[in-house]
């Protein structure tokens, strides 16, 4: 869970950067500022809630996190395992987006740096899938240990934590996962560091899911790959949070025992809704409209959840 500060820059970041210099001092004057609730855990749980799917969040907030927890609780999201530590502030992400949707970001872990992993043993029978998304590496590894010990199929979603994870932890996290999920850039980094390709990744995990922004998503498995094109958004306001909305749709489909194809399609439909708003938490979703958007795009009706 985090607070997101979103900044909009009307030109291209690359025009203000001279990477040939030994030192960089760059200031981008932004025309837009907004502060929102965010963080991968809350974003995904919120998206699942919009689709009528219950989830169990494991996260940490700081001294300023009580109102955020209450907001989630009011929406019917289980925050039993959202730890509150008053010794620090809630995690904060500062994300700048330029006119070509390139992004620069900074992240302060805040209270999450001192978070603890709860005992979920009694909740095991209620868990169909888990998603291990970016937070403190120690807690990510503890969550993976829990999933492996209790045979909870998990999607490993390291995101921006790739650069701070060691190669051994990265490989150990992928090995045994239900799937590795990453965007094109993240997969490029992982593949390069671990000397993996779309074919050899299946020696560690049965599937690799690569999100491709406006090009949709591809799932690579041992028997081949299937690419699902995007659902077209009616307008583009801000891409922040689209990946988490996609993950909510994907998990909702998997939870309902859908095929990977249908799950990816629902993920793309949810992602297309997220880019149409400012912030990462969609206030309301008309599920009939989501299904209609998917049907118009793929010429096939999604199953019922």
N, C-alpha and C positions, 0 to 999 in steps of 0.2 A: 504494500500500500504506500502511496506517495502522493504528494501534491505536485501538480504539473504547472510550470510557468511556460506558456507558449508565446513565442515571439515571431512576428512575420517580417521578412525582409523583402523589399520590392525588386531587388536585382539579383544577380548571381554571386554566391559566396566566392567563387573562384576568381572573380574580377577584383576582389579586395585582398587576395592573398598572393604573395610572391614567395613561393616555396624554394626559390633559389637562394634566398638569404639565410644566413646562419641563425638569425633570430627573427621571430614573428611577433609583430604588434599589430593587431587588427581589431578595429571597432566597427561594428555594423549598426547603423542607426535604424532602428526598427519602427515600422509604422503601426504595428499592432502588438498589443499586450493583453494577455488573459491568464488568470490563475484558476485551475480546475482541480477536482479530485481525479486521481489516476493511480498508476501502479498496476503491474500486470495481474496480480492476484485479484484486486478489486475489479479491474476491467473485465476479466474473464468471468468472474463470479456474477457480475452485473449482467453480462450478455447472456449467460446461462439462465439467470432469473427471468430475463425478458422472454425467453423461450419456454418458460415453465419448468425448468430443470433445476433441482436442488443441488447445491454444492456445499462443500465444507472448506472454508478458507483457513489457511495457516499463514499468519503474517505478524508483523510487529509495527506498532505506531508509537509515537512519542507523546510528549506533554501536550501537544496541540492536536492529538488524534481522536479525542473523545467524540467531538461532533461528527467526525467522519464515520466512526464505528456506529453511531446512532443513526446516521443516514442510511447505512447499509442494513441495519437491523429493521428500520422502518419499512424497507423494501422487501423484507422477508428473507434476507440473506443471513445464514448462520455465521455469527462472529464469535462463537464460543472460544475458538482458538486464535483469536486476534489478540495478541499480547500487547499491553500498554506499559511502556517504560517512561517515567517522567524525567529521567536523567538526560534526555536529549530530545530533539525535535523529530518529527516524522520525516521519513525520506523525502527528498525533493529532487525533481528532475527539471532542468531548464533546457528547453528545446527550441532552437531557431530553425525556421523553414524559409528557404528562399523562393524566388519566383518559378524555379524549375522543380520544386518539391525536394531539393537536396536539403539535408538536415545536419546541423551541428548541435551537439548536446553535452551537458554536464550533469553529473548525478552525485548527490550527497546521500550516503546510506543512512545517516542519522541513527535513530534508535535501533534500526534493523541490525546494525553492526554488533549489538549486544543481545540480540534476540536468542531465544532458546527453542528447541524442538520439543513439542508436547508429546505426551503418551497417547497415541491414537489406537492402541490395541483394541479397546472396546468398540471402536468405530469401524473396524476392518470389514465386517460383513455388510456394511452399508456403502462400501466404496466400489464403484465399477471401474473407474479409471482415475489416474492422477496425472497432473501436469506439473512438472518441476520447471518453473520459470525463473528468470534471473532475480537473485537476491544475494545475501552474503554466501560465499562459497561453502563455508563450514555448514551452514544450514541446508544448502542444496545437497551436499553430500550425505547429511544425516537423513534427509527426506528420501534420497535414493536408497540408502541402506534399509530404511523402513519398508519401502516398496518391494525391494528384493526379498527381504526376510519374510514378508507376509504375502508375497505373490500378488501384489497390486500392479496391474499393467500400467506403466507410466510413459508419458511422452516427455522426452528430455528437450527442453526449450531454453538453451543457455543465453541467447540474445547477447546483450552488451557485456555480459560477464565472460565471454570467450577470451578476451584479451588478458584477463587477470587469472584465469584458470590454468594450471599447469597441464602439460600434455598427458601425464598419467591419469590425473583426475578426469580430464576430458574424455579420454578413451574408456576409462572405467565407468563413466556415467552413460556413455552410449551403449556399451556392451550390456546386453540384457534388457534394454529399453524396448517398449512396444514400438516406439518410433522416435527418430530424431527429427525435430522440426526447426527450420531455420529459414531466413530469407536468403536470397541469392548471394549477397555479400558475405553473410555469416557462414554459409556453407562453403564458399570459396576459401575462407580463412581456415575453417576446420579441416577441409580436405587437404589443403596445402600443409598444415602443421602435422597432420597425422598420416600423410601420404595415402589418402583414401580417394577413391573415385565413386561415382554412382553405382558401379558394379561391385567394388570391393567393400563398400559400406555394409552390405548385407551379411558379411562375415561377423559383424558385431550386433546388428539390429535388423529385424526383418524388413523395415521400411524407412525410407528417408522422405520427408515431406518438405518441399521447397516452395515457399511463397514467392510470387513473382510480380507483386504490385499489380499494375494495370494489365498484366498478362495472365493473371490467374494463379494457378498452383499446379505442381507436379508431384506425384507420389511415385517414387522409385522402389520397386520390389525385385526379388530374385527373378521372377518370371517376366519382368519388363516394367515399363513406365506408363502411367496414364496422366495426361495433362487435361486439366479442366479450365477452360477459358473463363475470363472474368464476367461478373455481373456489372453492367454499366451503371455508374452512379448518375443521378440526375444533375448533380452539381458537385464541384470539388471545393470544399471549404478548408479542410486541414486533414492530412493523412495520418496524423498521430492517433493511435488507438485502433487503426484498421486491422493490424495484425492480431491484436487481442480479440477483437470482434470475430475475426475469422476463426480463431482457436475456439471460441465459445460455440460457434456453429458446428465446427468439426466435432468437438466433444459431445455436443447434444446428439448428433447423428450416431456417433459410435456408441453412446450410452443407450440409444434406442435399437442397437443391433442393425443399423443400416449398413449398406455396403460402403466401401471407401469412396466410391464415385459419388454417391448421394451425399455423403458427409462433407466431401470437399465442395460440392455445389452449395450446400447450406452455408458453409464457411464463407464462400465467396459472396453470397447474397448478404450475409451479415456485415462483411467487410465493406461492401459497397454502401451500406447505410451509414457506417461510421465516418466515412470521408465527407459526408454531406453536412456534418455538424461541427461546431467549435467545441473542443473538449473530447473526452474519451467515453463518457457515460451517456448513452442514448436515453432520453427521458422515457420514451414509450415506443414500442414496436407493435404494429398491426401485423400479426402473424399471417393473416390471409394475404396481406400485401407482400410479405416476404416470399411466401410460396408462389404468389402470382409473378413476382419478379424473376424467381428462379425458373418458373415454367416458360415465361417469355424468352428467357435467355437460352435455355437448354432444350426447349420443346418437349419436356417431359415433367410430369408432376412428381414432386417429392413425396415420399411416404409420410404418414402421420407420426408425430413424436409419441 
